[in-house]
Structure formats: structure tokens, C-alpha cells
Amino acid sequence: METILFRHNRPDRTVTFDEYLAAGGFQALKKALSGMSPDEVQQTVIDSGLRGRGGAGFPTGKKWSFVPRNLPGPRYLICNSDEMEPGTYKDRVLLEHNPHLLVEGMALTSYALGVEHAFIFIRRGYEQAASDLKNAIAQAHKAGFLGKGICGSGFSLELDVHLSAGRYICGEETALMNALEGVRANPRSKPPFPAVKGLWGQPTVVNNVETLSNIPAIVAHGPDWFKGLAATPEGAGTKLFCVSGHVQNPICLELPIGTPLGEIVDTHCGGMRPGSTFKACIPGGASTPYFTREHWAVPMDFDPVAKAGSRLGTGGVVVFDQTTCMVAATLNLTRFYARESCGWCTPCREGLPFVQHILEKIEAGRGDLADMDILRDHVHKLNYAFCALAPGAMGPVEGLLRLFEDEVREHITAGRCPVKG
Ligand SMILES: Cc1cc2nc3c(=O)[nH]c(=O)nc-3n(C[C@H](O)[C@H](O)[C@H](O)COP(=O)(O)O)c2cc1C
């Protein structure tokens, strides 16, 4: 199977700059700067069908095309490496394995967008990755792949690493821009979208680490090659799946996008642990509704996962076995979101702690059947929060009520957990 992101992997350490160069690193940047216009790079990414890997799956080239062409002043590119969602750790693995891929991807994206100053906004806990990135940037500078007049062209780029303030909301793209500007990290209202009015009021593109790390291969090999890597006819490229929970071999893997859930668990993660049987999983990071055994054959690509009632999200798969109390699992996730609400809007600030309270009551055996309707009502109402944090938080709650209704009801009527006893 062909890989892009883990192609240069060394099993136990970070790929060196020289190894990256020897394996064809920075050839795509040279190719673009010597023979492609910025518009041609952008069109190549549009044609490739690449969809953002940060959670929402928005088409990457289309997002780039929203940047106005003739607005005066600078425009910016930000790599979102905040990665605080429980169960998602793919960006850390990717950065620790090969930071050079991201540097080249950001240089190509900056060329396509006319950006001269780009930022990598990275989670404060990712010290190793941040230090690897700073080294990679210094080496790229020294070799003439960053700085003034890159590879003898008229294109110049500076790249800075910025440590996040350390809250989950800082990963939301508009809150992220506030954090970068040094003010409180609340989300901003959209429109205007960042592509038009972003960092310091200027056009700004925010893309995820995995998204940007795909750009060099797309430019080097072309859109058709990229599309051909997918396991689904409508998909494009590979996808990082970071698997955790009750499997034999929890691992971060690069597989064709659209690889079925069952194949990921059984073939690539060695199946379930001894004595464990698959009960459910979070398919795409903590904000996505659960999948059960009935979803075993679902191709893990954006559209098929959405059609099956969940979201591909980040590709963070958390597997639960038969001993898992789904009320307790959902409560655990809700506690995270309630704690991480930035407090800016009332539905999120007041709603999430209330949902937590109801789940705590049910989990402790003090629930009431009417609580199920209260939860359903909140799943609906929290969609009207200011940003996507609260609707995301309701993903597992919605999945709990739809897929494990009997388990919740039994929990309430028996006054104790039917799984744990
Ligand atoms: C609360 C919240 C947290 C988020 N955290 C991240 C994150 O850590 N990394 C990320 O890439 N996107 C995160 N996102 C999504 C970003 O807002 C944005 O859509 C993404 O960075 C765009 O990148 P892409 O187009 O390459 O997918 C978050 C969104 C929300 C609502």
C-alpha cells in the first residue's frame, strides 16, 4: 500500500533533514517554483479532492479559493496543531516522525496563496514536536527553502512556531486567531470568514497539520494519483487513523481513506484484546456519535461515515468492549467539554454543565425517565451555540440516546448500571 505521510518513517526516531532530501524532499517545492504559477498549484489541490483533516472535512482547494485576490496588505497561513480532542493524537505522531513534510507543505501553500508570513500554532504539551519543528525550520532556512528569494525565485516566506495557550477552544480557528493576536481566545462570529478577514483583519487560511502535509505529494504526483489512493470511489488520498481503547495494538496508521472500520480494528490493530468483544467506538474523535458492530463495514471516509450517522472527524478511533458502560463513557466526554467551554455563549456555558449533571444523576442510579427527554432537548438546543464546541459535545450524547436507548433506560429503571452491575 502506498503511503504519503509515513513514507519517510523511521520506526524509532524523527526523519533527518538529509534523509528527507535524499527521499525527494523539497522537490515538489522546486517543481512549483520553477514551473507552476500560484494558481496552478491551487488548481492542482482543488482537482485532487483533498478534504481538510482537522475535523470538518471542508475541501482544501475550495477554502483557498475564498481568499480575495486583490485585497491590499498581507495574507496569512496558519497551521492548526492544537490537537486537544480526547482520542486524537495523529498530528503529534506525524510531527514527531516528519516535521519537514509540514514545512514543505506550508511553503507550497504559502506560494499558492501569496503568503509571506505563516504560523504553526501548536499545543503547549507538544514540546518535542515544537522543538523538532524549530530545527526543521532552521535547516530549511539554511538550505534556501525558507527566507528571502526561495530557490532563486521571487517568493519569500518566514515561518514561526507559536505555543498554544492550552485550552481546547484555542483549536477553533477563530479563537485560535484571537490567541495568536494575544487576546482572550473566544471564537469570533462568522461571516466574515477567516479567508476574507482573519488574523489582524487580513485574509487568513487555517489548515490542519495532516492537510498541509499532504500538499507536497499532491504537487509532485498530481491529482489523479492522489485520488487513486482512496479505497472509495468518491474519496481522495490516505487518512491517518489513531486508534486507542480495547484493541490489541493501539496505533496511529496511515491507510487508504475509506478503509472499512472492521478492517482497521481486526487487520491493522490486531483485533480486540483477549476476552474483549467489540461493543462500540468513537469513529472520529470525541465529538462524533458512536458506531457499533452494525457499522463494521462502513468505509471510513467523510460521506459514507456521515451517511451512517456519524462523522469521520479527525480519524481518532476509540474502541470500547463489552465491559464499557456507555453512560459513563459519555459522561466522561461531557465532563471534558463542560470544563473546556470558553464561557462566551450561554447555551454552551450553562448547557454543558447541565447535561453533565443529568448524566451524573443517571450514572449514579438516581436518574428519571424524563431525563432522557431533557437530554434529547439539549442535543437539539445546543446546536444553536455560538461555535461548534457545544454541538460537537452533543455528538456522543446523541449517539448514546439513539444507539443505546435500552441501556440508558435500564440504567434508570434499575437504578444501577446494567453493564457493571
Ligand atoms: C472547539 C474546536 C476545537 C478544534 N480544534 C482543532 C484542532 O486542534 N486542530 C484542527 O486542525 N482543527 C481543530 N478544529 C477545527 C478548526 O476550527 C478548523 O476547522 C480546522 O483547523 C481547519 O483545517 P482543515 O480545513 O485542514 O481541516 C476545532 C474546532 C472546534 C470547534
The ligand as an SDF file (V2000), in Angstrom:
LIG
                    3D

 31 33  0  0  0  0  0  0  0  0999 V2000
  -13.6700   23.5210   19.7130 C   0  0  0  0  0  0  0  0  0  0  0  0
  -12.9150   23.2210   18.4580 C   0  0  0  0  0  0  0  0  0  0  0  0
  -11.5990   22.7560   18.5190 C   0  0  0  0  0  0  0  0  0  0  0  0
  -10.8910   22.4900   17.3450 C   0  0  0  0  0  0  0  0  0  0  0  0
   -9.6140   22.0200   17.4450 N   0  0  0  0  0  0  0  0  0  0  0  0
   -8.9170   21.7840   16.3060 C   0  0  0  0  0  0  0  0  0  0  0  0
   -7.5680   21.3110   16.3770 C   0  0  0  0  0  0  0  0  0  0  0  0
   -7.0000   21.1090   17.4470 O   0  0  0  0  0  0  0  0  0  0  0  0
   -6.9200   21.0840   15.2060 N   0  0  0  0  0  0  0  0  0  0  0  0
   -7.5220   21.3080   13.9740 C   0  0  0  0  0  0  0  0  0  0  0  0
   -6.8930   21.1490   12.9220 O   0  0  0  0  0  0  0  0  0  0  0  0
   -8.7900   21.7530   13.8910 N   0  0  0  0  0  0  0  0  0  0  0  0
   -9.4830   21.9980   15.0160 C   0  0  0  0  0  0  0  0  0  0  0  0
  -10.7620   22.4780   14.9260 N   0  0  0  0  0  0  0  0  0  0  0  0
  -11.2960   22.7900   13.5740 C   0  0  0  0  0  0  0  0  0  0  0  0
  -10.7880   24.1760   13.1310 C   0  0  0  0  0  0  0  0  0  0  0  0
  -11.7030   25.1690   13.5610 O   0  0  0  0  0  0  0  0  0  0  0  0
  -10.6400   24.2740   11.5930 C   0  0  0  0  0  0  0  0  0  0  0  0
  -11.8400   23.8810   11.0110 O   0  0  0  0  0  0  0  0  0  0  0  0
   -9.5210   23.4040   11.0440 C   0  0  0  0  0  0  0  0  0  0  0  0
   -8.2860   23.7220   11.6350 O   0  0  0  0  0  0  0  0  0  0  0  0
   -9.4220   23.6090    9.5380 C   0  0  0  0  0  0  0  0  0  0  0  0
   -8.4280   22.7830    8.9880 O   0  0  0  0  0  0  0  0  0  0  0  0
   -8.7150   21.8350    7.7390 P   0  0  0  0  0  0  0  0  0  0  0  0
   -9.5210   22.6290    6.7420 O   0  0  0  0  0  0  0  0  0  0  0  0
   -7.3570   21.4870    7.2270 O   0  0  0  0  0  0  0  0  0  0  0  0
   -9.4810   20.6570    8.2580 O   0  0  0  0  0  0  0  0  0  0  0  0
  -11.5050   22.7230   16.0860 C   0  0  0  0  0  0  0  0  0  0  0  0
  -12.8250   23.1670   16.0220 C   0  0  0  0  0  0  0  0  0  0  0  0
  -13.5310   23.4090   17.1970 C   0  0  0  0  0  0  0  0  0  0  0  0
  -14.9490   23.8830   17.1020 C   0  0  0  0  0  0  0  0  0  0  0  0
  1  2  1  0
  2  3  1  0
  2 30  2  0
  3  4  2  0
  4  5  1  0
  4 28  1  0
  5  6  2  0
  6  7  1  0
  6 13  1  0
  7  8  2  0
  7  9  1  0
  9 10  1  0
 10 11  2  0
 10 12  1  0
 12 13  2  0
 13 14  1  0
 14 15  1  0
 14 28  1  0
 15 16  1  0
 16 17  1  0
 16 18  1  0
 18 19  1  0
 18 20  1  0
 20 21  1  0
 20 22  1  0
 22 23  1  0
 23 24  1  0
 24 25  2  0
 24 26  1  0
 24 27  1  0
 28 29  2  0
 29 30  1  0
 30 31  1  0
M  END
$$$$
